[in-house]
Structures are given as structure tokens and as C-alpha cells.
Amino acid sequence: MMRERKFKKRFCKYCESKVDYIDYKDVAGLKFSLSERYKIMPRRLTGNCKRHQELVTVAIKRARQTALIPYIVDRKNVVDAPFETSNR
């Protein structure tokens, strides 16, 4: 007997919008694949297909290398909204 699913089936948002290339300069688009500590989230959580997850990973690594996204965040100073810029 087959069990009913308790969760909604995830889908690849990049396949749905027919994206061929993920730009590393689009930080707002990449933030959905990052955790609050800037770690790359796995496919099972984001719902990306294998091809697009690899493109996202490469784009995030390039953005880190060009200093658009930090490599690490200090454990004690976790930022609430990491992609919002404050004009102080």
C-alpha cells in the first residue's frame, strides 16, 4: 500500500522559466539558493534539477570570488537580512 505524501512536490524554477545561463552578478536571484549563513542549499531543499543546481553552484562560487557574496559569516554575528543594504 502506497503512503500519501506529506509534502508538496518541489519543482525546478529555472526549468519552468527556461533559463539556460545563471548570471553570477544577479545576487538577488542567487539568494534563494543560500542559507542565512551563506551556505549553498542542497537540491532536496531548493527543488532544482541537477543541471541547474550545478549552474547555481558555479554562479555562487564566482560571486564569492568577485566579493559579491561573502564566503563565511561569523557564528556570533549572523545577519538577519543579508542581502538588504543599509544606508547608515
C-alpha positions as CSV (number, residue, x, y, z in Angstrom):
1,M,0.0,0.0,0.0
2,M,1.4,3.4,-1.0
3,R,1.7,6.1,1.6
4,E,0.3,9.6,0.9
5,R,2.8,12.4,0.6
6,K,3.0,14.8,3.5
7,F,4.8,17.4,1.5
8,K,4.3,19.3,-1.8
9,K,6.5,18.1,-4.7
10,R,9.2,20.5,-5.5
11,F,10.0,21.7,-9.0
12,C,12.8,23.5,-10.6
13,K,12.0,27.1,-11.1
14,Y,14.8,27.5,-13.6
15,C,13.4,24.8,-15.9
16,E,9.9,26.3,-15.6
17,S,11.2,29.7,-16.8
18,K,13.6,28.1,-19.4
19,V,16.8,29.6,-18.1
20,D,20.0,28.5,-19.9
21,Y,22.5,30.5,-18.0
22,I,22.6,31.7,-14.4
23,D,24.4,35.0,-14.0
24,Y,26.7,35.4,-11.0
25,K,26.1,39.1,-10.9
26,D,22.4,38.6,-10.1
27,V,22.8,38.4,-6.4
28,A,19.1,38.8,-5.8
29,G,18.4,35.7,-7.8
30,L,21.1,33.7,-6.1
31,K,19.9,34.5,-2.6
32,F,17.1,31.8,-2.8
33,S,19.8,29.1,-3.0
34,L,21.8,30.4,0.0
35,S,21.1,29.8,3.7
36,E,21.3,32.6,6.3
37,R,24.9,31.7,6.8
38,Y,25.6,31.9,3.0
39,K,25.9,28.2,2.6
40,I,24.7,26.7,-0.7
41,M,21.4,24.9,-0.1
42,P,21.1,21.3,-1.4
43,R,18.8,20.2,-4.3
44,R,16.3,18.5,-2.0
45,L,15.6,21.8,-0.3
46,T,15.6,24.1,-3.3
47,G,13.9,21.8,-5.7
48,N,16.4,22.5,-8.5
49,C,17.2,19.8,-11.1
50,K,20.8,18.5,-11.3
51,R,21.7,20.7,-14.3
52,H,20.5,23.9,-12.8
53,Q,21.9,23.1,-9.3
54,E,25.3,22.8,-10.9
55,L,24.9,26.2,-12.7
56,V,23.8,27.8,-9.4
57,T,26.8,26.4,-7.6
58,V,29.2,27.7,-10.2
59,A,27.5,31.1,-10.2
60,I,27.6,31.3,-6.3
61,K,31.3,30.4,-6.3
62,R,32.1,33.0,-9.0
63,A,30.1,35.6,-7.0
64,R,32.1,34.8,-3.9
65,Q,35.4,35.1,-5.8
66,T,34.4,38.6,-7.0
67,A,33.3,39.6,-3.5
68,L,29.6,40.0,-4.2
69,I,28.7,37.3,-1.7
70,P,30.9,36.6,1.5
71,Y,32.5,33.2,1.9
72,I,31.6,32.8,5.6
73,V,29.6,34.6,8.2
74,D,30.7,34.7,11.9
75,R,28.6,32.4,14.1
76,K,28.1,35.1,16.7
77,N,27.1,37.8,14.2
78,V,24.5,36.2,12.0
79,V,22.8,38.8,9.8
80,D,19.0,38.9,9.7
81,A,18.6,40.2,6.2
82,P,21.9,39.5,4.4
83,F,21.0,41.0,1.0
84,E,19.4,44.2,2.2
85,T,21.8,47.1,2.1
86,S,21.7,49.6,5.0
87,N,22.4,53.2,4.3
88,R,24.0,54.2,7.6
